[in-house]
C-alpha cells in the first residue's frame, strides 16, 4: 500500500519541520499527485514514512528523524540552488 507524508519548514516560524499531511492508499496517492503538480520534490524512505505516519498532524517532526529530514532538506536546497544558477545563465 502506498504511504506518503508532507513536510513544511519555515525557520522564521518553527524550530523544526512540521508534518502537514499524511496518509495511505488513495490519500497518499493524492498527496503525491498534489506534490508533483506543484513541482514539490519527492523522497522515498520506507522507515521515515513509518515514523511520520505515527506522528500527529500539524506538529513538529519527531526528534528521531531530525537528521534524515535535515539531509533531505539540504539536498533539496542544493538542487534548487543549482537549478537557479542554470536558469540564470
N, C-alpha and C positions, 0 to 999 in steps of 0.2 A: 504494500500500500504506500502511495506517495505521501510524504510528510514535508511540511515547509514551515518556515518562520520568517518574520520580517523584523529587522532591527533598525532603529533610528538613533543617531547620535548628534547632539548639538552641545558642544563643550561649553557654550555660554549658559546653558540651562541645566545641565546634569553632569555628574562626575563620571558616569558610565553610560554605555548604550542602553536603550530601552527596548523591550520586547513589545512591538506594536501589533503583531498579528501572528497567529499560529493555527495549524490545522492539519487534518489528514484527509485523504481521498479527494473529493471534489472541492473542498475548501482549500486544500493545499494546491491543487491544480489552478484554482482561481488566484491565489497569492502569486504563484509563478507566472501566470498569464499577465497579471497587472504589472509585475516587475519587468517582464520582457517588453510590454507595451510602452513602458516609461523609461526604457534603457537603464534599468537598475541592475547592477551586477548581481549574478547568482553564484553561490558557492555550495557545493555538495559535501556534507560531512555527516555521516550516519550517527556518530557518537554525539556530536554537537546538537543535532536536532533532537535526539532523545532527551538531553538535559533541558534544552529550551522548551520542549513540549510539556515539561513538568513545572515550568515557571509560570507565574501569574502574569497575565497581560498588563500592559502599561506600567510595568515595574522595571527597574534596572536588572540587567542580566546577572545571573548567579556568579559569585566570585570565582568559582572553579573554572569558568570559561573565559575569564578576562584575557588570558594570554593568547589563546587561539583567536578570539574575536579581534584583539589588537593586531595580530598578524594579518588577518583578513582585511581589516580596515586600512592598514598600512599598504598592503598590496593594491587595493582599490585606489587609494590616494596616489600612489606612484604611477599606476596605469593611467589614471586621469591626467596627471601632470604631463606624462609622455604624449598622450593624445592631444593635449592642448598645445604643446610645443610643435607637434607635427602640423596641426591645423593653422598655427600662426605663421609657419614657414611658407 
